Amino acid sequence: MQIFHDPSKQINFLSQILSNGKKSLSFFISAGCPLGVAMPAGSWPLIPAIKELSQKVNNHFNEPANLPLRYQDLLQELNSDGLDQENIEQVLSFIRALSHVAGNGLVRGFSQVNLANIEKVICKRIVELINVSLPNGDTPYHQLSAWIASIDREQPIDLFTTNYDLLLEQALEESLIPYFDGFVGSRNSFFDLKAVEDNQIPKHWTRVWKIHGSLNWYKSGSRIHRSTGIKPDAINSPLIYPSYLKYDQSRKMPYLALLDHLTRSVKNESNVLITTGYSFNDDHINDAMLNALIANPSSMIIALLFGELSAYPNAISMAKSRPNIGLWALDEAIIGTKRGKWKVIKYNSEDNIANVIQSEEIPDPNDAAKTVKIWKLQLGDFQHLGNFLHHLVVQDNQPTK
């Protein structure tokens, strides 16, 4: 029997959750979100997706000044191991793995100094590409900030992100929303582990947890600091980027504390974590989420996925094993471990908040003379999620009749 899920029923459920000031809520903002920021003609995207970002970094090594670094030789070694050279996170992980075993000798023809110089150029180029600002005050980031500020909440909002950019910080600060990111101090801010673990920050402060580090983090000795802006010297330090070696590189700080906080947050009683822009391709994060969901079956994750569901095999595997993780993609959903197409049972335009539900007539595959209606849910697009949140803010602040 073919299974269908009603998108209007699900978005009503989501709007009730988001409008409840007593609910424990978290957002997971990931790499796809900057793509949802509308830009002037010829300027999109604000930050390229990982493949395009990797291509730009790789092309940078074709410039004459960088040819002596033998980056193409390194990519050949990476390809021979079956790794993807258009995934800069895998490239960085590969470099760090070679550097870890090189010692005072050579590994695959590269010394530690060679590898460190390549890594330095990569990190500097990434900083150049993602050190950008939101174009105006009407972006999905600002709409998320406005939604946070719209209700006097009994539970603080947690914002987890894998992005290194400072877009969340910009939107929160322009919206005058106080937030805590694990660092304290003003001259040379440092990471305060006790404050993160005890979580005794005022409830009206939003929490911002940057699981993969940030452009304005830098290392001094054994400590991680945060500057008030981009610190140019940071590219001479072991900048913190995704790598399966990150636990060792950071001496288990601050990644361990931040991942632990993600687990604790999801394990909170009846917590709802909403993911957006996340592809479920990071095993560390997937494990943290799954362990929390297993420990507390009353918590749940709603994953808003961009595009078609079939593009997310890791997410599908997780959702089919855990009833408390729901996947909402453009064409299909998995809810309660059951996969099915979207289908509105009884359409009511008032239920279609911010027009996130769309329909389309397509040729009937069983009868060329007929058409069938298919339904789509656009919440996986960060721009549409922003519009949805904006609608809730307006709705919640309408004068009562």
C-alpha positions as CSV (number, residue, x, y, z in Angstrom):
1,M,0.0,0.0,0.0
2,Q,1.4,3.4,-1.0
3,I,1.9,5.7,2.0
4,F,1.3,9.5,1.9
5,H,2.0,12.2,4.4
6,D,-0.1,15.4,4.6
7,P,2.2,18.5,4.5
8,S,-0.5,20.8,5.9
9,K,-0.8,18.6,8.9
10,Q,2.9,18.6,9.5
11,I,3.4,22.4,9.1
12,N,0.6,23.0,11.5
13,F,2.3,20.7,14.0
14,L,5.6,22.6,13.4
15,S,4.0,26.0,13.8
16,Q,2.5,25.0,17.2
17,I,5.9,23.8,18.3
18,L,7.6,27.0,17.2
19,S,4.9,29.2,18.8
20,N,5.3,27.5,22.2
21,G,7.5,29.6,24.5
22,K,7.8,26.7,27.0
23,K,9.2,24.2,24.5
24,S,12.9,23.2,24.4
25,L,13.9,24.1,20.9
26,S,17.2,23.9,19.0
27,F,18.2,24.7,15.4
28,F,21.0,23.1,13.5
29,I,22.2,25.5,10.8
30,S,24.5,23.9,8.3
31,A,26.4,24.4,5.0
32,G,23.4,24.8,2.7
33,C,21.9,27.8,4.5
34,P,24.1,30.6,3.0
35,L,22.8,29.4,-0.4
36,G,19.3,30.5,0.7
37,V,20.3,34.1,1.0
38,A,19.0,36.1,-2.0
39,M,21.8,38.1,-3.7
40,P,21.9,40.8,-6.4
41,A,22.2,39.5,-9.9
42,G,25.6,37.9,-10.6
43,S,26.5,37.8,-6.9
44,W,24.8,34.5,-5.8
45,P,25.8,32.5,-3.9
46,L,26.9,34.5,-0.9
47,I,29.1,31.5,0.1
48,P,29.6,28.6,-2.4
49,A,28.6,25.1,-1.6
50,I,31.4,22.7,-0.6
51,K,32.0,21.4,-4.1
52,E,32.3,24.9,-5.7
53,L,34.3,26.1,-2.7
54,S,36.7,23.2,-3.2
55,Q,37.1,23.9,-6.9
56,K,37.9,27.5,-6.2
57,V,40.6,26.4,-3.6
58,N,42.0,23.8,-6.0
59,N,42.2,26.4,-8.9
60,H,44.0,28.8,-6.6
61,F,47.0,26.4,-6.6
62,N,47.3,26.8,-10.4
63,E,48.6,30.4,-9.8
64,P,52.4,30.6,-10.5
65,A,53.2,31.5,-6.9
66,N,51.7,28.3,-5.6
67,L,53.0,25.8,-8.2
68,P,56.2,25.0,-6.2
69,L,53.9,23.5,-3.4
70,R,53.2,20.5,-5.7
71,Y,49.5,20.5,-4.9
72,Q,48.6,18.6,-8.0
73,D,50.9,15.8,-6.9
74,L,49.2,15.8,-3.5
75,L,45.7,15.5,-5.2
76,Q,47.0,12.5,-7.2
77,E,47.9,10.8,-3.9
78,L,44.5,11.7,-2.5
79,N,42.8,10.3,-5.6
80,S,44.7,7.1,-5.4
81,D,43.2,6.6,-1.9
82,G,39.7,6.9,-3.4
83,L,39.1,10.3,-1.8
84,D,37.2,13.2,-3.4
85,Q,39.4,16.1,-4.4
86,E,36.3,18.3,-4.7
87,N,35.6,18.0,-1.0
88,I,38.0,20.4,0.7
89,E,37.2,18.9,4.1
90,Q,38.5,15.5,2.9
91,V,41.6,17.2,1.4
92,L,42.4,18.9,4.7
93,S,41.9,15.7,6.6
94,F,44.2,13.9,4.2
95,I,46.9,16.5,4.6
96,R,46.6,16.4,8.4
97,A,46.8,12.6,8.4
98,L,50.0,12.7,6.3
99,S,51.5,15.4,8.5
100,H,50.7,13.3,11.6
101,V,52.9,10.4,10.4
102,A,55.6,12.3,8.5
103,G,57.7,13.1,11.6
104,N,61.2,14.3,10.4
105,G,61.0,12.3,7.2
106,L,58.9,12.2,4.1
107,V,55.5,10.6,3.5
108,R,54.5,10.1,-0.1
109,G,57.2,12.6,-1.0
110,F,56.0,15.3,1.3
111,S,57.6,16.6,4.5
112,Q,55.7,18.2,7.4
113,V,56.9,21.6,6.2
114,N,55.5,21.0,2.7
115,L,52.2,19.9,4.0
116,A,52.0,22.8,6.5
117,N,52.6,25.3,3.7
118,I,49.8,23.7,1.6
119,E,47.4,23.7,4.5
120,K,48.2,27.4,5.2
121,V,47.4,28.4,1.6
122,I,44.1,26.3,1.7
123,C,43.0,27.9,5.0
124,K,43.9,31.4,3.8
125,R,41.9,30.9,0.6
126,I,38.9,29.6,2.5
127,V,39.0,32.6,4.8
128,E,39.0,34.9,1.8
129,L,36.0,33.1,0.2
130,I,33.8,32.9,3.2
131,N,34.6,36.1,5.1
132,V,31.5,37.8,3.8
133,S,28.5,39.7,5.2
134,L,24.8,39.4,4.8
135,P,23.7,41.8,2.0
136,N,20.8,43.4,3.9
137,G,18.5,43.1,7.0
138,D,15.9,40.9,5.3
139,T,17.7,37.6,5.0
140,P,16.6,34.2,6.4
141,Y,19.2,34.7,9.2
142,H,17.5,37.9,10.2
143,Q,14.0,36.2,10.0
144,L,15.3,33.5,12.3
145,S,16.6,36.2,14.7
146,A,13.3,38.0,14.7
147,W,11.5,34.8,15.5
148,I,13.8,34.1,18.4
149,A,13.0,37.6,19.8
150,S,9.3,37.3,19.2
151,I,8.4,35.3,22.3
152,D,9.5,35.6,26.0
153,R,10.8,32.0,26.2
154,E,11.1,29.9,29.3
155,Q,13.7,27.8,27.5
156,P,16.7,29.4,25.7
157,I,17.1,28.7,22.1
158,D,20.2,26.7,21.1
159,L,21.7,27.4,17.6
160,F,24.2,24.7,16.5
161,T,26.1,25.3,13.3
162,T,28.9,23.6,11.4
163,N,29.6,26.8,9.4
164,Y,32.7,28.9,10.1
165,D,31.3,32.1,8.7
166,L,30.0,34.9,11.0
167,L,26.5,35.3,9.4
168,L,24.6,34.1,12.4
169,E,26.5,36.4,14.6
170,Q,25.8,39.3,12.3
171,A,22.1,38.7,12.2
172,L,21.8,38.3,16.0
173,E,23.8,41.4,16.7
174,E,21.9,43.5,14.1
175,S,18.6,42.3,15.8
176,L,20.0,43.2,19.2
177,I,19.6,39.6,20.5
178,P,22.1,38.7,23.3
179,Y,23.9,35.4,22.7
180,F,26.6,33.2,24.3
181,D,29.0,31.3,22.2
182,G,31.2,29.6,24.9
183,F,33.7,32.4,25.1
184,V,34.1,35.0,27.8
185,G,36.3,38.1,28.1
186,S,36.6,41.1,25.8
187,R,40.3,41.8,25.2
188,N,41.4,38.3,24.4
189,S,38.2,36.2,24.8
190,F,38.8,32.5,25.8
191,F,36.6,29.4,25.8
192,D,35.0,28.8,29.2
193,L,34.4,25.1,29.5
194,K,32.6,25.4,32.9
195,A,30.1,27.9,31.5
196,V,29.3,25.6,28.6
197,E,28.9,22.5,30.8
198,D,26.9,24.2,33.6
199,N,24.7,26.1,31.1
200,Q,23.9,28.7,33.8
201,I,23.6,31.6,31.3
202,P,20.5,33.8,31.5
203,K,17.6,32.1,29.6
204,H,17.0,35.2,27.4
205,W,20.5,34.7,25.9
206,T,20.5,32.6,22.8
207,R,23.2,29.9,22.7
208,V,25.4,29.7,19.5
209,W,27.5,26.6,19.3
210,K,30.0,26.4,16.4
211,I,30.8,22.7,16.2
212,H,33.5,23.0,13.4
213,G,35.1,26.2,14.7
214,S,34.9,29.8,13.4
215,L,36.7,32.3,11.3
216,N,37.4,34.4,14.4
217,W,38.8,31.5,16.5
218,Y,42.5,31.2,16.7
219,K,45.0,29.2,18.7
220,S,47.6,30.6,21.0
221,G,49.7,28.0,22.7
222,S,47.3,25.3,23.9
223,R,44.3,27.7,24.2
224,I,41.5,28.5,21.8
225,H,40.6,32.2,21.7
226,R,38.1,34.3,19.8
227,S,38.8,37.6,18.3
228,T,36.3,40.4,17.8
229,G,36.8,40.1,14.0
230,I,38.9,38.1,11.6
231,K,42.4,37.7,12.9
232,P,44.8,37.6,10.0
233,D,47.4,35.9,12.0
234,A,45.0,33.0,12.6
235,I,46.0,31.5,9.2
236,N,49.4,30.9,10.7
237,S,47.9,28.9,13.5
238,P,46.2,25.5,13.3
239,L,42.9,26.9,12.3
240,I,40.1,24.6,13.2
241,Y,38.4,23.0,10.2
242,P,36.5,19.8,9.8
243,S,38.7,16.7,10.0
244,Y,38.4,13.3,11.5
245,L,41.5,14.2,13.4
246,K,40.0,17.2,15.0
247,Y,39.7,15.7,18.4
248,D,43.4,15.1,18.7
249,Q,44.3,18.4,17.0
250,S,42.2,20.4,19.4
251,R,43.2,18.3,22.4
252,K,39.5,17.4,22.7
253,M,38.7,21.1,23.1
254,P,36.4,22.7,22.3
255,Y,34.9,20.0,19.9
256,L,34.3,17.5,22.6
257,A,32.5,20.0,24.8
258,L,30.4,21.3,21.9
259,L,29.4,17.9,20.6
260,D,28.6,16.8,24.2
261,H,26.3,19.9,24.4
262,L,24.6,18.9,21.2
263,T,23.9,15.5,22.8
264,R,22.7,17.0,26.0
265,S,20.5,19.4,24.2
266,V,18.7,16.7,22.2
267,K,18.4,14.6,25.3
268,N,16.5,17.3,27.1
269,E,12.9,16.3,27.9
270,S,10.8,16.6,24.8
271,N,13.4,18.7,22.9
272,V,12.9,19.4,19.2
273,L,15.9,19.9,17.1
274,I,15.2,21.4,13.6
275,T,18.0,20.9,11.1
276,T,18.3,23.0,7.9
277,G,21.0,22.9,5.3
278,Y,22.4,19.7,6.7
279,S,23.2,16.7,4.4
280,F,23.8,14.1,7.2
281,N,27.3,13.4,5.9
282,D,29.2,14.0,9.1
283,D,29.4,10.7,11.1
284,H,30.5,12.5,14.3
285,I,27.4,14.6,14.3
286,N,25.1,11.8,13.2
287,D,26.3,9.6,16.0
288,A,25.8,12.4,18.6
289,M,22.2,12.9,17.3
290,L,21.4,9.2,17.2
291,N,22.8,8.5,20.7
292,A,20.7,11.3,22.1
293,L,17.5,10.1,20.4
294,I,18.0,6.6,21.7
295,A,18.6,7.9,25.2
296,N,15.4,10.0,25.2
297,P,12.6,8.7,22.9
298,S,10.5,11.8,23.7
299,S,12.9,14.1,21.9
300,M,12.8,14.4,18.2
301,I,14.6,15.8,15.2
302,I,12.8,17.4,12.3
303,A,15.2,17.5,9.3
304,L,14.3,20.0,6.6
305,L,16.0,18.8,3.5
306,F,16.6,20.8,0.3
307,G,15.5,19.0,-2.9
308,E,14.5,15.4,-3.2
309,L,14.7,12.9,-0.4
310,S,16.6,10.3,-2.5
311,A,19.7,12.6,-2.3
312,Y,20.1,11.9,1.5
313,P,20.9,8.1,1.9
314,N,22.5,8.6,5.4
315,A,19.5,10.5,6.6
316,I,17.1,7.9,5.2
317,S,19.0,5.1,7.0
318,M,18.8,7.0,10.3
319,A,15.1,7.9,10.0
320,K,14.1,4.3,9.1
321,S,15.7,3.1,12.4
322,R,14.4,5.8,14.7
323,P,10.8,6.9,14.9
324,N,11.7,10.2,16.6
325,I,13.6,11.5,13.5
326,G,11.5,12.9,10.7
327,L,12.7,13.9,7.2
328,W,10.8,16.5,5.3
329,A,12.2,16.9,1.8
330,L,10.7,18.6,-1.3
331,D,8.9,15.5,-2.7
332,E,8.8,12.9,0.1
333,A,9.0,12.5,3.9
334,I,9.9,9.9,6.4
335,I,7.7,10.2,9.5
336,G,7.5,7.5,12.1
337,T,10.0,5.4,10.0
338,K,7.4,5.3,7.1
339,R,8.5,6.8,3.8
340,G,5.8,8.4,1.6
341,K,5.0,11.1,-0.9
342,W,3.4,14.4,0.1
343,K,-0.3,14.6,-0.4
344,V,-2.8,17.2,0.9
345,I,-6.0,15.4,2.0
346,K,-8.1,18.5,2.2
347,Y,-6.5,21.8,1.1
348,N,-7.2,24.9,3.1
349,S,-5.2,28.0,1.9
350,E,-5.0,29.2,5.6
351,D,-3.1,26.1,6.5
352,N,-0.5,26.8,3.8
353,I,1.7,29.1,6.0
354,A,3.9,31.3,3.9
355,N,2.9,29.2,0.8
356,V,5.5,26.5,1.6
357,I,3.2,23.9,0.1
358,Q,3.1,23.9,-3.7
359,S,1.4,21.6,-6.2
360,E,2.0,20.7,-9.8
361,E,0.1,18.8,-12.5
362,I,2.3,16.3,-14.4
363,P,1.5,13.6,-17.0
364,D,0.0,10.5,-15.6
365,P,2.6,7.7,-16.0
366,N,-0.2,5.2,-16.4
367,D,-2.4,7.2,-18.9
368,A,-0.8,9.8,-21.2
369,A,-4.2,11.4,-21.7
370,K,-4.5,12.4,-18.0
371,T,-2.5,14.3,-15.5
372,V,-1.9,13.8,-11.8
373,K,-1.2,16.3,-9.1
374,I,2.0,16.1,-7.0
375,W,2.6,18.0,-3.9
376,K,5.8,19.7,-2.7
377,L,7.0,21.1,0.6
378,Q,9.6,23.8,0.3
379,L,10.7,24.2,4.0
380,G,14.0,22.5,3.1
381,D,15.0,25.8,1.4
382,F,16.4,28.1,4.1
383,Q,14.8,31.1,2.3
384,H,11.3,29.5,2.6
385,L,12.0,28.5,6.2
386,G,12.8,32.2,6.9
387,N,9.5,33.3,5.3
388,F,7.7,30.7,7.4
389,L,9.3,32.0,10.6
390,H,8.5,35.6,9.6
391,H,4.8,34.6,9.0
392,L,4.7,33.1,12.6
393,V,6.2,36.3,14.0
394,V,3.5,38.4,12.3
395,Q,0.8,36.0,13.3
396,D,1.8,35.9,16.9
397,N,1.9,39.7,17.1
398,Q,-1.4,40.3,15.6
399,P,-3.7,42.3,18.0
400,T,-6.4,40.0,19.5
401,K,-9.9,40.7,18.4
